[in-house]
Amino acid sequence: MNDSIDYYLEIGLFNKDEKKFYNKAIDYTEKAIELAREKKNNSKLTECYLQLATIYYDIEKNDLAIDYYIRAINGYNKNFPLTNLALSYYGLGKCYLRKDNIRVAEIYFEKAALLYKKLNFTEAIELINLQKGIIQKEKKNYSESKKIIQSVVNKLEDDAFSSTKTEAFFQLGEIEMKQNEYAKAILFYKKALEINEKNNVDVESKKKLFKQLSEAHEKNKNNFEAFTYLKKFTRLNDSIEKTFINYDSENMIDKSQFDEQLKTIEQLDKEKKSQQKTLRFSKLISILSIALISILSLLSLSLYRNNKIRISTNKLLKEKNKELLAEKERTELASKARADFLSTVSHELRTPLNAINGITYLLLQEKPKASQLNYLKSLEFSGNYLLNFINDILEINRLESDKVVIEKIDFNLIELTENIVNSFQEFIHENNINCHLDIDKSINYNLKGDPTKLSQILINLLNNAIKFSVNGDVWLTIKQKNETHNGIVTLYFEVKDNGIGIPKEKQKAIFDSFSQGSVEINRTYGGTGLGLSIVKKILELVNSEIHLTSEFGEGSTFSFELIFEKGANKIIKEDAENYLNIFTSKKILLVEDNKINQMITQKMLEKVAIDCKIIDNGEDAIEDIKVNNYDLILMDVHLPGINGTEATTEIRKFNSTIPIIALTAISLNENREMLLSFGMNEVITKPFEPKHFYKIIAQYLTNPLLSDS
């Protein structure tokens, strides 16, 4: 099996490096990942993640590259080669540098440099130093940048490290260009070109140098030299012109054929003189000659016109291509702006919302007066509604990006559906619904797939069915459609109701974002209008589709099919834990700068007999942990001074066992894997739901070994 993993890795690498077939490279590497997971071979799985990260970096899918570099880093331990870990840190640095996040790029380059120094890997160390010089150039610290890059040049030999040294001289030339020192820039570019040609580094690098030399000479008023280097660049780059030349040569009259025709005419003339042919025959020869010349002239004219048309068309295509590229860049900038806006707004909304939901929960626990209870229940409903609305908007944006990863883990379908239906019991009771759960009895095994995505689909469909079927019935039906010999099963899911139904003219638009059929429906039943849009996008991600059958006033039926693998063992249900016995006499450090969040979290901890100490910044928290013992740390991610991730990194240098749980109003730019990579053990999202909050804390207080996993 290991041979098969290595085989797929090698084929993927060959398609990436030699053939530049990136889609095939991704396919073969993912096959290697699948085999490594089946075999539970963590060392090979980590190697696969690293290779997939480098492929995504090469095709400029930076977010996916970051995700797989982090997975690779999380998989490394003391038994793995330090070179791979260093390469992962270096790759992350390059990704964040490309995303203009210079601060994070510097952190990862420094981590990689420390490991390469341990390995005494000279070229890698200097390559990282070169990246540091480039960072200083981006910051416009040109003097510091030149100092760093010149040091790289002085330490490397031309023959041994030609690629790195070529890039170093190129970057020195770029700095001089930015400072309008064109003569100096030309010297550096020529030095880079000399090393490139001597060691045959690569064609792309040579093309880049020809282009910059042409531009530098033009800026320096050396027009002849500028033109010379531009011609060299064109010879390497202009493949379109080669196509035209080849096309023209195919359409030209064969020269040997033309010469043969001339010889024939000359022979006819000789025969005419020798045989004293009549004047009439001579005139015929003349006419034929004129006709041939006319044909050749017309053909030449036609070829000339075709060339002009091709050149004109090519110019037009190039202009249109520039317009399309500019439009693509504008679209990408708009998409990034929207994502950044949603990220900022969601974070800023979650922080006060945490205060609203937290204070409401605490007041409800203090046995309020009957007159106050309705107000608090209304406040609780409004807070939860707003939180669901924010989550739906973020989920739509995440599904439209390339950040969604489909999991493949074991889960129990019956347990999952029962839990979902039970979570709706209060809503079912409020709407006086008869809820019918019908699961095929032959599905008595576990499944392997993505239970989170399935839960999102069923929760959205059941929520709509219950909401629009007051005093009616709702059916959830699951049937096995077929099963293959190798354990692949296809299941049919159906959510049916006998509620208000959907008019025919509204059924196509019902899956669009913020669509609910009509303004009256929105006012009567509420909701965001995002649920069915989320369902549709999730099913598209897993190569399925949603089907709707509905008549106005007679209810609706939503159905879909999903493919799963059969799972291995039964999943054991967890028993409810006695949290109060677990929490008594425990000591927790809360690192949080927001005063309201401090008060809410402290009250929730003291309510279950946990002793809580509060520190409002990362620096003081680090010093306090050095001298005091705690059972667990709750660490806010966004702190003044050094943030929560940086504080966690410092704590792990002297304490690797204490559980550290991140508290964050998580945004689109953050993810659980990224936070865990800094040494945190778990993430709780603000505003946190109390039962989930207590459950996570209880898990790490009862089983400290979780912090080592």
Phi and psi in degrees as a GROMACS rama.xvg file:
@    title "Ramachandran Plot"
@    xaxis  label "Phi"
@    yaxis  label "Psi"
@TYPE xy
-61.253  -37.5777  ASN-2
-60.7681  -39.0857  ASP-3
-65.5172  -41.242  SER-4
-61.1518  -48.6823  ILE-5
-61.4776  -37.8133  ASP-6
-61.089  -49.2578  TYR-7
-64.3966  -36.5377  TYR-8
-63.2532  -43.6965  LEU-9
-66.1736  -41.4746  GLU-10
-64.1025  -41.8801  ILE-11
-61.1447  -43.1071  GLY-12
-65.5378  -39.5739  LEU-13
-61.9575  -44.6901  PHE-14
-65.6681  -30.5288  ASN-15
-75.3855  -52.1477  LYS-16
-82.7823  -42.89  ASP-17
-91.3972  -44.1764  GLU-18
-95.713  -21.7667  LYS-19
61.9181  28.6847  LYS-20
-92.4412  85.9203  PHE-21
-71.0508  -34.1976  TYR-22
-62.6349  -43.5564  ASN-23
-65.5155  -38.8232  LYS-24
-59.4815  -42.6926  ALA-25
-64.8281  -44.9623  ILE-26
-59.4607  -47.6458  ASP-27
-67.3971  -38.1772  TYR-28
-66.6496  -38.0475  THR-29
-66.5607  -33.9437  GLU-30
-63.4228  -39.8078  LYS-31
-63.1229  -40.4203  ALA-32
-61.3423  -44.043  ILE-33
-61.9469  -43.8226  GLU-34
-64.9879  -40.5891  LEU-35
-64.4076  -37.6567  ALA-36
-67.8598  -42.4118  ARG-37
-60.2115  -40.235  GLU-38
-82.4067  -9.77515  LYS-39
56.6511  40.1792  LYS-40
-95.6322  90.8179  ASN-41
-65.4089  -34.3031  ASN-42
-64.8681  -44.8254  SER-43
-68.8629  -36.2803  LYS-44
-61.629  -41.7093  LEU-45
-64.564  -39.634  THR-46
-63.3427  -38.4983  GLU-47
-64.4845  -43.5202  CYS-48
-58.5783  -42.4177  TYR-49
-63.1328  -42.967  LEU-50
-65.7948  -40.6746  GLN-51
-66.4237  -35.4072  LEU-52
-61.8156  -43.7891  ALA-53
-65.7351  -34.4172  THR-54
-64.9972  -47.4437  ILE-55
-63.8077  -32.5033  TYR-56
-64.7123  -42.8364  TYR-57
-61.9523  -33.0327  ASP-58
-97.7105  15.1426  ILE-59
63.1929  29.7944  GLU-60
-94.5489  79.5912  LYS-61
-66.4657  -39.1287  ASN-62
-65.5962  -41.3454  ASP-63
-66.3958  -38.4799  LEU-64
-61.3432  -44.1881  ALA-65
-59.6901  -44.1034  ILE-66
-58.2505  -46.0986  ASP-67
-78.6486  -28.562  TYR-68
-62.3438  -43.0431  TYR-69
-64.7373  -39.9187  ILE-70
-60.7948  -40.4352  ARG-71
-63.1003  -45.2431  ALA-72
-61.5525  -42.6142  ILE-73
-63.8887  -25.6387  ASN-74
-84.7646  -13.9272  GLY-75
-79.1163  145.065  TYR-76
-139.987  -170.111  ASN-77
-64.8557  -17.5108  LYS-78
-84.8715  -8.15427  ASN-79
-89.9687  153.729  PHE-80
-67.4164  136.496  PRO-81
-65.1072  -24.2709  LEU-82
-61.1917  -40.7375  THR-83
-67.229  -40.0479  ASN-84
-64.7768  -43.3494  LEU-85
-62.333  -41.5796  ALA-86
-62.7479  -35.9801  LEU-87
-66.6238  -44.9039  SER-88
-61.6307  -42.1196  TYR-89
-62.9341  -41.7561  TYR-90
-62.3226  -41.5353  GLY-91
-61.6988  -40.5763  LEU-92
-59.4708  -44.6313  GLY-93
-64.2996  -38.9124  LYS-94
-62.1075  -48.3665  CYS-95
-70.1227  -30.0378  TYR-96
-65.2307  -40.7267  LEU-97
-65.4517  -30.3164  ARG-98
-86.5003  7.86952  LYS-99
63.7445  20.9793  ASP-100
-96.9153  78.7061  ASN-101
-66.8711  -36.4251  ILE-102
-62.2148  -45.7691  ARG-103
-69.5142  -37.5353  VAL-104
-58.7881  -42.1047  ALA-105
-62.7181  -38.4678  GLU-106
-60.6496  -47.5044  ILE-107
-72.2103  -35.1357  TYR-108
-62.4212  -37.6326  PHE-109
-66.8008  -40.5788  GLU-110
-61.0367  -44.2237  LYS-111
-63.8469  -40.6401  ALA-112
-62.0663  -40.8315  ALA-113
-60.4388  -41.3961  LEU-114
-69.9109  -41.323  LEU-115
-66.0162  -30.3989  TYR-116
-66.4853  -39.5179  LYS-117
-60.1137  -38.3192  LYS-118
-83.3506  -7.99751  LEU-119
56.3006  42.7142  ASN-120
-94.1645  92.721  PHE-121
-60.1721  -52.5828  THR-122
-62.9657  -39.1108  GLU-123
-64.7903  -40.6268  ALA-124
-61.3928  -46.0372  ILE-125
-70.4746  -30.2116  GLU-126
-64.2658  -38.8318  LEU-127
-68.592  -40.4932  ILE-128
-60.1979  -36.8058  ASN-129
-61.4344  -42.0864  LEU-130
-62.9568  -37.7272  GLN-131
-63.5189  -38.947  LYS-132
-63.3767  -40.0021  GLY-133
-64.2083  -38.2882  ILE-134
-60.9352  -44.1264  ILE-135
-63.5702  -34.2281  GLN-136
-63.9989  -42.768  LYS-137
-63.6619  -31.3891  GLU-138
-80.3945  -1.09838  LYS-139
67.5612  21.5288  LYS-140
-88.8897  72.0105  ASN-141
-65.1301  -37.7318  TYR-142
-63.2356  -46.8611  SER-143
-65.9224  -38.8085  GLU-144
-61.8784  -46.3103  SER-145
-62.1696  -39.0365  LYS-146
-61.6692  -44.6229  LYS-147
-67.3369  -47.6268  ILE-148
-68.8338  -37.1867  ILE-149
-63.0982  -34.7095  GLN-150
-63.965  -39.1833  SER-151
-61.598  -45.0771  VAL-152
-60.2889  -42.1913  VAL-153
-68.8534  -27.0966  ASN-154
-88.8151  -16.3837  LYS-155
-107.006  142.728  LEU-156
-86.7163  147.234  GLU-157
-59.6314  -49.8427  ASP-158
-71.5596  -40.5868  ASP-159
-75.427  -35.199  ALA-160
-129.409  50.2695  PHE-161
-63.792  -40.0561  SER-162
-63.7802  -49.0688  SER-163
-64.0617  -41.5018  THR-164
-69.9569  -36.2094  LYS-165
-59.3479  -46.1049  THR-166
-64.8487  -37.0704  GLU-167
-62.8211  -47.7375  ALA-168
-63.4751  -36.9073  PHE-169
-61.1313  -43.3716  PHE-170
-66.7399  -35.785  GLN-171
-62.5285  -40.2989  LEU-172
-62.1077  -40.0225  GLY-173
-62.3139  -40.753  GLU-174
-62.9081  -45.0549  ILE-175
-63.6967  -36.3883  GLU-176
-61.8714  -42.0895  MET-177
-66.2736  -24.7457  LYS-178
-98.632  11.8479  GLN-179
62.7534  22.7025  ASN-180
-95.4349  75.1359  GLU-181
-70.5466  -35.3042  TYR-182
-63.9746  -42.3501  ALA-183
-65.8852  -39.3997  LYS-184
-59.7638  -41.3655  ALA-185
-62.2385  -39.65  ILE-186
-62.1378  -44.1892  LEU-187
-67.6367  -42.3851  PHE-188
-61.5127  -41.2476  TYR-189
-65.8278  -37.664  LYS-190
-63.4596  -42.1377  LYS-191
-62.4039  -41.9763  ALA-192
-65.7616  -37.6649  LEU-193
-61.7636  -45.9432  GLU-194
-66.1959  -40.0451  ILE-195
-60.2372  -49.3953  ASN-196
-70.7929  -33.765  GLU-197
-66.7243  -38.6567  LYS-198
-107.619  4.19237  ASN-199
52.3752  55.8806  ASN-200
-63.7202  -69.0179  VAL-201
-168.404  156.373  ASP-202
-68.4734  -39.1366  VAL-203
-61.2372  -42.4075  GLU-204
-62.3925  -40.5543  SER-205
-65.2288  -42.2555  LYS-206
-59.3229  -43.6424  LYS-207
-61.2965  -40.4004  LYS-208
-69.2172  -42.0226  LEU-209
-57.7076  -44.0987  PHE-210
-63.5368  -46.3363  LYS-211
-69.2047  -35.3199  GLN-212
-64.0814  -39.7998  LEU-213
-62.2445  -44.935  SER-214
-66.0964  -41.9706  GLU-215
-64.4468  -43.1553  ALA-216
-64.7677  -36.6696  HIS-217
-64.6078  -44.1034  GLU-218
-62.3145  -32.2963  LYS-219
-88.9645  10.1401  ASN-220
67.8027  21.7822  LYS-221
-98.6693  78.6705  ASN-222
-67.0185  -36.5119  ASN-223
-63.7625  -46.3382  PHE-224
-64.2338  -39.2553  GLU-225
-59.5989  -43.9128  ALA-226
-66.3923  -38.4954  PHE-227
-60.655  -47.3746  THR-228
-72.5034  -30.194  TYR-229
-64.9106  -38.3517  LEU-230
-63.5361  -40.8608  LYS-231
-63.3386  -40.9857  LYS-232
-62.6605  -41.9372  PHE-233
-64.598  -39.6737  THR-234
-59.8582  -36.251  ARG-235
-78.5864  -31.2176  LEU-236
-100.767  -26.3153  ASN-237
-86.2699  73.3155  ASP-238
-71.4888  -26.4615  SER-239
-64.7179  -39.7839  ILE-240
-64.497  -36.1481  GLU-241
-62.8889  -37.265  LYS-242
-62.6615  -42.4725  THR-243
-63.1262  -41.8511  PHE-244
-63.4496  -43.2675  ILE-245
-63.4143  -39.716  ASN-246
-65.0882  -42.3681  TYR-247
-64.4135  -41.2667  ASP-248
-64.3479  -30.1611  SER-249
-71.6174  -26.0028  GLU-250
-96.5047  -7.00399  ASN-251
-73.9643  148.577  MET-252
-66.6699  134.056  ILE-253
-58.5221  123.955  ASP-254
-62.5593  -40.022  LYS-255
-64.2557  -35.6588  SER-256
-65.4171  -41.79  GLN-257
-63.1871  -43.4332  PHE-258
-61.2347  -39.1616  ASP-259
-63.5433  -37.878  GLU-260
-65.2331  -38.9583  GLN-261
-64.2482  -41.7799  LEU-262
-60.4225  -39.5005  LYS-263
-62.6368  -42.9611  THR-264
-63.5182  -41.8324  ILE-265
-62.775  -40.0126  GLU-266
-64.4118  -37.8845  GLN-267
-64.418  -38.3845  LEU-268
-63.4166  -41.9138  ASP-269
-63.3318  -43.4117  LYS-270
-63.6121  -36.4748  GLU-271
-62.6115  -43.5224  LYS-272
-68.3658  -42.6218  LYS-273
-70.0207  -35.3424  SER-274
-98.7945  -0.0319253  GLN-275
53.9254  53.6429  GLN-276
-67.2156  162.304  LYS-277
-69.9298  160.284  THR-278
-62.2931  -31.7744  LEU-279
-62.3053  -40.0527  ARG-280
-67.4511  -37.4933  PHE-281
-62.7206  -42.1394  SER-282
-62.3144  -37.6545  LYS-283
-62.733  -41.0974  LEU-284
-61.8783  -41.6335  ILE-285
-61.8439  -43.655  SER-286
-61.3809  -43.7937  ILE-287
-61.5426  -40.016  LEU-288
-63.2647  -45.0308  SER-289
-61.827  -41.5916  ILE-290
-62.1223  -41.7785  ALA-291
-64.2217  -43.8459  LEU-292
-62.3825  -40.4042  ILE-293
-61.8601  -44.0327  SER-294
-60.5316  -45.1299  ILE-295
-63.2942  -39.1561  LEU-296
-63.6461  -45.4076  SER-297
-62.4785  -39.4642  LEU-298
-64.3728  -43.2811  LEU-299
-61.9304  -43.8763  SER-300
-61.2878  -41.4277  LEU-301
-62.3416  -44.1295  SER-302
-63.3271  -40.2047  LEU-303
-61.3056  -46.1373  TYR-304
-64.4542  -40.4101  ARG-305
-61.0207  -40.6417  ASN-306
-62.1969  -43.2608  ASN-307
-62.8118  -40.6691  LYS-308
-63.3478  -42.8109  ILE-309
-61.5105  -46.1477  ARG-310
-61.7037  -43.4915  ILE-311
-63.8691  -42.9024  SER-312
-64.4813  -41.7678  THR-313
-62.0986  -41.8857  ASN-314
-62.6784  -42.769  LYS-315
-63.2686  -42.0886  LEU-316
-62.7797  -40.6435  LEU-317
-62.601  -41.8032  LYS-318
-64.4304  -42.4309  GLU-319
-64.6053  -37.7679  LYS-320
-63.4658  -40.3123  ASN-321
-61.8595  -42.628  LYS-322
-62.1691  -42.0107  GLU-323
-64.8055  -41.7255  LEU-324
-62.7756  -41.6731  LEU-325
-63.8591  -40.7655  ALA-326
-65.4302  -39.9817  GLU-327
-60.9574  -43.233  LYS-328
-63.5849  -41.3409  GLU-329
-62.5355  -40.5807  ARG-330
-64.6722  -43.2862  THR-331
-64.5875  -39.6504  GLU-332
-64.1442  -40.7818  LEU-333
-63.9193  -41.7387  ALA-334
-64.1135  -41.5095  SER-335
-65.3392  -40.3911  LYS-336
-62.3192  -40.6026  ALA-337
-64.3833  -43.8251  ARG-338
-62.4946  -43.7379  ALA-339
-63.7761  -39.4976  ASP-340
-63.2831  -47.6631  PHE-341
-61.9752  -39.7903  LEU-342
-60.8598  -47.7887  SER-343
-65.9193  -48.0607  THR-344
-62.5567  -43.5192  VAL-345
-61.7454  -40.9882  SER-346
-65.3448  -45.2374  HIS-347
-67.7726  -31.2051  GLU-348
-75.8802  -37.2938  LEU-349
-65.1944  -35.6343  ARG-350
-63.0263  -53.571  THR-351
-67.7581  -30.1658  PRO-352
-65.0201  -33.2527  LEU-353
-60.6365  -40.1239  ASN-354
-65.9974  -44.8202  ALA-355
-60.8721  -52.2712  ILE-356
-66.1702  -39.385  ASN-357
-65.9555  -47.5177  GLY-358
-64.6605  -39.2619  ILE-359
-59.9353  -44.6622  THR-360
-61.022  -44.134  TYR-361
-64.6006  -41.9425  LEU-362
-65.238  -38.3661  LEU-363
-65.4551  -28.7712  LEU-364
-77.3859  -11.129  GLN-365
-99.4845  25.0094  GLU-366
50.3562  68.9421  LYS-367
-68.6156  164.516  PRO-368
-65.1698  157.81  LYS-369
-59.8138  -35.8412  ALA-370
-69.293  -26.5741  SER-371
-86.8826  -24.7112  GLN-372
-60.4334  -42.9405  LEU-373
-63.163  -40.4754  ASN-374
-61.8478  -44.946  TYR-375
-66.6633  -38.6901  LEU-376
-62.8717  -40.576  LYS-377
-64.0352  -40.7854  SER-378
-64.9403  -40.9605  LEU-379
-62.9801  -43.6339  GLU-380
-62.6507  -44.6111  PHE-381
-63.751  -41.1996  SER-382
-63.1938  -44.7242  GLY-383
-66.584  -37.6414  ASN-384
-61.7135  -46.2077  TYR-385
-64.462  -39.5386  LEU-386
-63.5006  -43.5505  LEU-387
-63.3772  -37.4189  ASN-388
-63.3258  -45.7349  PHE-389
-61.9606  -44.5826  ILE-390
-62.3951  -39.5348  ASN-391
-64.9477  -42.3949  ASP-392
-62.7709  -44.5422  ILE-393
-65.2668  -36.8165  LEU-394
-66.7894  -41.2344  GLU-395
-59.3508  -46.1722  ILE-396
-64.8951  -38.8264  ASN-397
-66.4163  -40.81  ARG-398
-66.8338  -29.4751  LEU-399
-80.6289  -14.4291  GLU-400
-92.1395  -172.355  SER-401
-105.035  28.6702  ASP-402
-99.5898  -0.541165  LYS-403
-87.255  126.636  VAL-404
-112.188  128.662  VAL-405
-85.492  122.041  ILE-406
-84.0061  162.556  GLU-407
-140.312  88.3416  LYS-408
-130.664  162.024  ILE-409
-73.7127  138.033  ASP-410
-154.675  160.512  PHE-411
-101.62  116.246  ASN-412
-63.9157  -43.5186  LEU-413
-63.5464  -45.3089  ILE-414
-61.9655  -41.1881  GLU-415
-62.0228  -49.2204  LEU-416
-67.9779  -38.2947  THR-417
-62.549  -41.8435  GLU-418
-63.6639  -39.5006  ASN-419
-64.4901  -47.5018  ILE-420
-62.1099  -42.3845  VAL-421
-61.6285  -34.2161  ASN-422
-66.6424  -18.5849  SER-423
-96.8865  6.36811  PHE-424
-57.725  -44.0249  GLN-425
-64.648  -41.6081  GLU-426
-65.9095  -39.4219  PHE-427
-61.9333  -43.7076  ILE-428
-65.1519  -43.3673  HIS-429
-60.0005  -38.4885  GLU-430
-94.0751  3.31447  ASN-431
54.5136  57.1763  ASN-432
-104.198  139.528  ILE-433
-94.0098  111.794  ASN-434
-102.854  125.81  CYS-435
-114.33  123.046  HIS-436
-111.254  115.117  LEU-437
-123.612  102.609  ASP-438
-113.136  128.585  ILE-439
-50.9843  123.968  ASP-440
-66.5786  -19.1649  LYS-441
-72.6572  -13.3569  SER-442
-86.5092  68.6985  ILE-443
-105.604  32.0117  ASN-444
-135.343  165.249  TYR-445
-79.7739  160.362  ASN-446
-116.921  157.189  LEU-447
-116.979  116.945  LYS-448
-177.603  -150.546  GLY-449
-112.155  94.0663  ASP-450
-65.978  -29.4424  PRO-451
-65.3135  -46.3164  THR-452
-64.82  -41.0754  LYS-453
-62.233  -41.5409  LEU-454
-61.359  -43.4627  SER-455
-58.3488  -42.2768  GLN-456
-64.4042  -51.6539  ILE-457
-66.3248  -39.0404  LEU-458
-63.1588  -44.4327  ILE-459
-65.3516  -42.8374  ASN-460
-68.2347  -43.0916  LEU-461
-66.6568  -38.6749  LEU-462
-59.425  -45.0533  ASN-463
-64.984  -43.8342  ASN-464
-61.1483  -43.8488  ALA-465
-68.3932  -42.0122  ILE-466
-63.6348  -38.729  LYS-467
-98.2971  14.3081  PHE-468
-133.115  46.0019  SER-469
-55.3872  132.507  VAL-470
64.0701  24.3848  ASN-471
-123.673  -153.324  GLY-472
-124.492  147.962  ASP-473
-132.736  132.609  VAL-474
-118.717  132.764  TRP-475
-115.767  114.563  LEU-476
-118.412  132.9  THR-477
-130.366  125.137  ILE-478
-130.484  148.059  LYS-479
-83.2878  123.865  GLN-480
-89.4902  -47.794  LYS-481
-159.628  166.614  ASN-482
-143.166  135.009  GLU-483
-92.4234  170.566  THR-484
-67.305  -21.7365  HIS-485
-100.049  21.4813  ASN-486
84.3073  19.983  GLY-487
-95.1987  122.553  ILE-488
-118.074  144.778  VAL-489
-111.613  123.229  THR-490
-110.739  143.338  LEU-491
-105.452  127.113  TYR-492
-115.183  139.398  PHE-493
-143.228  127.548  GLU-494
-116.705  118.034  VAL-495
-125.534  146.323  LYS-496
-143.493  165.764  ASP-497
-116.639  40.8196  ASN-498
-87.0982  -142.706  GLY-499
-74.9304  -19.1032  ILE-500
73.3196  175.781  GLY-501
-128.359  126.942  ILE-502
-61.047  150.246  PRO-503
-56.1911  -42.0053  LYS-504
-70.7443  -13.0946  GLU-505
-100.131  -8.79264  LYS-506
-69.2506  -32.7936  GLN-507
-70.5827  -36.4269  LYS-508
-84.5749  -8.95687  ALA-509
-66.3572  -20.2933  ILE-510
-92.4897  0.83914  PHE-511
-77.4888  152.855  ASP-512
-61.4909  138.907  SER-513
64.6174  22.8816  PHE-514
-104.295  129.184  SER-515
-131.349  17.5805  GLN-516
95.1111  -48.539  GLY-517
-164.738  163.335  SER-518
-65.0003  -36.8103  VAL-519
-61.6043  -40.8034  GLU-520
-63.7941  -41.3408  ILE-521
-61.4395  -44.2595  ASN-522
-67.769  -34.9078  ARG-523
-78.3698  -45.8977  THR-524
-105.446  -15.0728  TYR-525
73.9391  -168.084  GLY-526
101.566  166.962  GLY-527
-93.828  -19.728  THR-528
76.2094  19.8208  GLY-529
-109.3  -14.0741  LEU-530
-57.9473  -51.2312  GLY-531
-69.6739  -30.9854  LEU-532
-63.9834  -41.1717  SER-533
-63.3803  -43.9551  ILE-534
-57.9012  -48.0072  VAL-535
-60.9881  -44.2901  LYS-536
-69.1247  -37.2459  LYS-537
-64.5003  -44.9955  ILE-538
-64.1495  -35.0476  LEU-539
-63.8519  -35.9734  GLU-540
-64.6829  -32.0939  LEU-541
-102.218  22.4637  VAL-542
60.8079  42.0071  ASN-543
-132.715  -178.76  SER-544
-149.903  156.343  GLU-545
-95.5389  139.069  ILE-546
-117.348  138.267  HIS-547
-123.836  131.288  LEU-548
-127.818  123.115  THR-549
-156.368  148.145  SER-550
-128.583  135.949  GLU-551
-59.7224  125.176  PHE-552
85.6976  -3.98649  GLY-553
-123.036  10.8165  GLU-554
95.7388  177.566  GLY-555
-139.608  152.151  SER-556
-130.502  121.568  THR-557
-109.976  131.979  PHE-558
-140.759  155.164  SER-559
-161.622  165.112  PHE-560
-122.551  144.751  GLU-561
-135.02  147.018  LEU-562
-105.342  131.738  ILE-563
-130.393  163.518  PHE-564
-96.9884  152.222  GLU-565
-71.4224  134.759  LYS-566
-80.4204  178.095  GLY-567
-89.4211  -70.1373  ALA-568
-115.968  161.724  ASN-569
-64.5237  142.012  LYS-570
-93.141  127.979  ILE-571
-85.4248  130.917  ILE-572
-69.7055  140.135  LYS-573
-82.46  137.589  GLU-574
-78.9549  150.011  ASP-575
-64.8863  137.677  ALA-576
-94.4173  146.937  GLU-577
-84.7396  88.6777  ASN-578
-63.4095  -37.2221  TYR-579
-61.2255  -40.5375  LEU-580
-65.5229  -33.4364  ASN-581
-72.2354  -39.9111  ILE-582
-79.1911  -24.9612  PHE-583
-56.1466  130.369  THR-584
69.0867  12.6655  SER-585
-84.6052  151.779  LYS-586
-120.955  122.663  LYS-587
-123.912  139.051  ILE-588
-99.2969  124.723  LEU-589
-105.396  117.048  LEU-590
-104.511  102.12  VAL-591
-152.291  132.295  GLU-592
-95.8672  -21.073  ASP-593
-79.1734  121.438  ASN-594
-62.5983  -40.2662  LYS-595
-67.0831  -44.3852  ILE-596
-63.0024  -35.0808  ASN-597
-58.5858  -49.6592  GLN-598
-62.3496  -44.967  MET-599
-64.9281  -50.136  ILE-600
-63.2861  -40.8102  THR-601
-62.2784  -43.3443  GLN-602
-61.7272  -42.4606  LYS-603
-65.2543  -35.0879  MET-604
-73.76  -44.9693  LEU-605
-65.5019  -27.3346  GLU-606
-62.3515  -28.2816  LYS-607
-108.347  27.5127  VAL-608
67.4473  30.549  ALA-609
-98.9883  132.289  ILE-610
-79.9122  122.529  ASP-611
-120.201  127.757  CYS-612
-111.13  139.92  LYS-613
-114.723  131.862  ILE-614
-129.558  136.872  ILE-615
-99.7216  10.3601  ASP-616
-152.561  158.648  ASN-617
-71.1015  -36.7581  GLY-618
-61.8919  -49.2353  GLU-619
-66.2058  -33.6469  ASP-620
-62.9312  -41.7639  ALA-621
-60.6279  -46.6975  ILE-622
-65.6703  -38.7836  GLU-623
-65.1489  -40.0572  ASP-624
-67.9969  -26.3297  ILE-625
-64.7979  -28.0548  LYS-626
-113.819  -13.1709  VAL-627
-120.819  152.262  ASN-628
-103.304  134.556  ASN-629
-131.648  153.09  TYR-630
-81.395  -23.4262  ASP-631
-166.799  152.022  LEU-632
-119.981  130.392  ILE-633
-101.462  114.444  LEU-634
-115.618  113.384  MET-635
-67.4535  140.004  ASP-636
-75.9835  -41.8402  VAL-637
-97.8926  99.5429  HIS-638
-121.385  155.652  LEU-639
-69.0418  153.249  PRO-640
72.9592  -130.031  GLY-641
-76.8885  139.584  ILE-642
-83.5578  -179.158  ASN-643
-63.9216  -35.6315  GLY-644
-68.762  -39.5399  THR-645
-67.7295  -39.2306  GLU-646
-63.009  -41.1209  ALA-647
-62.4769  -42.5344  THR-648
-57.6476  -42.4218  THR-649
-67.6482  -40.828  GLU-650
-62.2878  -39.2749  ILE-651
-66.4553  -15.4008  ARG-652
-70.9294  -27.1927  LYS-653
-122.809  -6.21382  PHE-654
-146.875  106.101  ASN-655
-99.599  -0.2324  SER-656
-109.298  -30.7875  THR-657
-63.5191  131.769  ILE-658
-66.4521  132.471  PRO-659
-123.045  119.127  ILE-660
-110.661  126.011  ILE-661
-79.1108  137.131  ALA-662
-112.435  120.758  LEU-663
-151.814  143.126  THR-664
-84.3583  75.4828  ALA-665
-57.7321  139.332  ILE-666
-113.376  -179.914  SER-667
-65.024  -27.1997  LEU-668
-85.6598  -6.97705  ASN-669
-107.144  155.419  GLU-670
-150.862  163.064  ASN-671
-60.5838  -41.8713  ARG-672
-62.9877  -38.421  GLU-673
-63.7467  -44.556  MET-674
-67.0836  -38.9757  LEU-675
-65.7082  -27.6597  LEU-676
-66.1954  -17.9305  SER-677
-89.0774  0.5231  PHE-678
109.015  1.80847  GLY-679
-76.0612  151.991  MET-680
-96.5816  -28.614  ASN-681
-156.929  163.758  GLU-682
-128.249  129.092  VAL-683
-114.989  125.307  ILE-684
-89.4173  134.12  THR-685
-85.276  145.049  LYS-686
-74.4906  130.962  PRO-687
-85.7219  145.574  PHE-688
-82.0696  127.664  GLU-689
-53.2531  -45.1277  PRO-690
-61.5574  -43.1831  LYS-691
-65.2707  -40.6239  HIS-692
-57.7304  -50.474  PHE-693
-66.7376  -37.4546  TYR-694
-62.8452  -45.9382  LYS-695
-63.3708  -44.5824  ILE-696
-62.1251  -41.909  ILE-697
-62.5058  -39.5346  ALA-698
-59.8882  -42.4006  GLN-699
-82.9565  -21.5454  TYR-700
-78.4896  -32.0359  LEU-701
-85.284  -24.4694  THR-702
-135.403  78.2934  ASN-703
-58.9921  -21.6522  PRO-704
-63.6801  -18.4982  LEU-705
-59.1201  -28.2683  LEU-706
-71.212  -15.3716  SER-707
-91.5661  -9.82617  ASP-708
